[in-house]
Amino acid sequence: MDYSICKGSSFNSQELQSLLIIYDVCCQWRKRFQDRLAANKGLSLPDSIPTNGIEYAVGKFHLSAHVQQCYVTHTLNYVRGAGQLDGELMETIWGSLKGIVQSMRSMSFEHRREALDHQIRDHNWRKLVSCSMLHHIQ
C-alpha cells in the first residue's frame, strides 16, 4: 500500500498540494505511514505535498464495519472537496474484470495493460449509457 500511494502520487504531480487517501483500513494503516516513509529511502511523497496536506478516509461501504470513532474521523462525508464520493471504485469494477482475468495470465505487460484499459473504458461507457437511459425513462 505504501508503494502504491507513493508511486501514484508522484506520477505527473508537480503542482499537487494535497492528497486524499481512501483505503478500507485507513484508520489503522495511517498510524505509522510517516514512520514507514522515513524508514524506507525508496518511498517518498512529492515535495509539494505537506504532511498536513494528506487526508485519510475509509470508503463508505467498509466504514459501516468500523467502530464509531472511525466514522467520526474517517468518513468521506466531512472531507472537504470529496463531494459525494463513496471510495469504493475498484470494488465496483471487479465484476466486469472477472471475464478477462484468465486470458490475461498469458499476456505481456503491454497487452495486459491494453486489455484492462479497454475493459475499464467499456465499463464506464456502459455505466454512462445506463445513466442516460434511466434519466430518459424519468
C-alpha positions as CSV (number, residue, x, y, z in Angstrom):
1,M,0.0,0.0,0.0
2,D,2.8,2.4,0.8
3,Y,4.5,1.8,-2.5
4,S,1.2,2.3,-4.4
5,I,0.5,5.6,-2.6
6,C,4.0,7.0,-3.2
7,K,4.2,6.0,-6.8
8,G,0.7,7.0,-7.6
9,S,1.0,10.4,-6.0
10,S,4.4,11.1,-7.7
11,F,3.1,10.5,-11.2
12,N,2.6,13.8,-13.1
13,S,2.1,15.7,-9.8
14,Q,4.3,18.7,-9.9
15,E,1.6,21.0,-8.6
16,L,-0.2,18.6,-6.3
17,Q,-0.7,20.3,-2.9
18,S,-3.0,17.8,-1.1
19,L,-3.7,14.1,-1.2
20,L,-6.9,12.2,-0.3
21,I,-6.1,8.5,0.6
22,I,-9.2,6.2,0.7
23,Y,-8.4,2.7,2.0
24,D,-10.6,0.0,3.6
25,V,-8.5,0.1,6.8
26,C,-7.0,3.5,6.6
27,C,-7.7,4.2,10.2
28,Q,-5.1,1.6,11.2
29,W,-2.8,1.9,8.1
30,R,-2.2,5.6,8.5
31,K,-0.9,5.4,12.1
32,R,2.7,4.5,11.1
33,F,2.6,5.7,7.4
34,Q,5.0,8.7,8.0
35,D,7.3,6.4,10.1
36,R,7.4,3.8,7.2
37,L,8.2,6.6,4.7
38,A,11.1,7.8,6.9
39,A,12.5,4.3,7.3
40,N,12.5,3.4,3.6
41,K,14.6,5.5,1.2
42,G,12.7,4.2,-1.8
43,L,9.4,5.6,-0.6
44,S,8.6,9.3,-0.7
45,L,5.7,11.7,-1.5
46,P,6.1,14.7,-3.8
47,D,7.8,17.7,-2.1
48,S,4.8,19.8,-3.0
49,I,2.5,17.9,-0.5
50,P,3.0,19.0,3.1
51,T,2.5,16.4,5.9
52,N,-0.7,18.2,6.9
53,G,-1.9,18.1,3.3
54,I,-2.9,14.5,3.5
55,E,-6.4,13.5,4.3
56,Y,-7.2,9.9,5.2
57,A,-10.6,8.3,4.8
58,V,-12.4,4.9,4.7
59,G,-14.8,4.0,1.9
60,K,-18.5,4.2,2.8
61,F,-19.2,0.5,2.4
62,H,-16.3,-0.5,4.6
63,L,-16.8,2.2,7.2
64,S,-20.0,0.6,8.5
65,A,-18.0,-2.3,9.8
66,H,-15.7,0.0,11.8
67,V,-16.1,1.4,15.4
68,Q,-18.0,4.6,15.9
69,Q,-14.7,6.6,16.4
70,C,-13.6,5.7,12.9
71,Y,-16.8,7.0,11.5
72,V,-16.3,10.4,13.1
73,T,-12.6,10.7,12.0
74,H,-12.6,8.9,8.6
75,T,-15.9,9.4,6.9
76,L,-15.9,10.9,3.4
77,N,-19.0,13.0,4.4
78,Y,-16.7,15.5,6.2
79,V,-13.7,15.6,3.9
80,R,-13.6,19.0,2.1
81,G,-13.6,18.6,-1.6
82,A,-14.6,14.9,-1.6
83,G,-18.1,15.6,-2.8
84,Q,-20.4,12.6,-2.7
85,L,-17.6,10.1,-3.3
86,D,-18.1,6.6,-1.9
87,G,-14.5,5.5,-2.1
88,E,-15.3,2.0,-3.5
89,L,-14.3,2.4,-7.2
90,M,-12.2,-0.8,-7.5
91,E,-14.9,-3.0,-5.9
92,T,-17.5,-1.7,-8.5
93,I,-15.4,-2.8,-11.5
94,W,-14.2,-6.2,-10.2
95,G,-17.3,-8.0,-11.5
96,S,-16.7,-6.8,-15.1
97,L,-13.0,-7.7,-14.9
98,K,-13.7,-11.3,-13.9
99,G,-14.4,-12.3,-17.6
100,I,-10.9,-11.5,-18.8
101,V,-8.7,-12.5,-15.8
102,Q,-8.0,-16.0,-17.1
103,S,-6.8,-14.8,-20.5
104,M,-4.7,-12.0,-19.0
105,R,-2.3,-14.5,-17.3
106,S,-0.5,-15.3,-20.6
107,M,-0.4,-11.7,-21.9
108,S,2.6,-9.5,-22.0
109,F,2.6,-6.4,-19.7
110,E,1.7,-4.0,-22.6
111,H,-1.1,-6.3,-23.9
112,R,-2.5,-6.8,-20.3
113,R,-2.5,-3.0,-19.8
114,E,-4.3,-2.5,-23.1
115,A,-6.9,-5.2,-22.3
116,L,-7.5,-3.7,-18.8
117,D,-7.8,-0.2,-20.3
118,H,-10.3,-1.5,-22.9
119,Q,-12.4,-3.3,-20.2
120,I,-12.5,-0.3,-17.9
121,R,-13.4,2.0,-20.7
122,D,-16.2,-0.4,-21.7
123,H,-17.4,-0.5,-18.0
124,N,-17.5,3.3,-17.9
125,W,-19.3,3.5,-21.2
126,R,-22.0,1.0,-20.1
127,K,-22.4,3.0,-16.9
128,L,-22.8,6.2,-18.8
129,V,-25.4,4.7,-21.2
130,S,-27.4,3.2,-18.4
131,C,-27.5,6.5,-16.5
132,S,-28.7,8.3,-19.6
133,M,-31.4,5.6,-20.2
134,L,-32.5,6.0,-16.6
135,H,-32.7,9.7,-17.0
136,H,-34.7,9.3,-20.3
137,I,-37.2,7.0,-18.6
138,Q,-38.0,9.5,-15.8
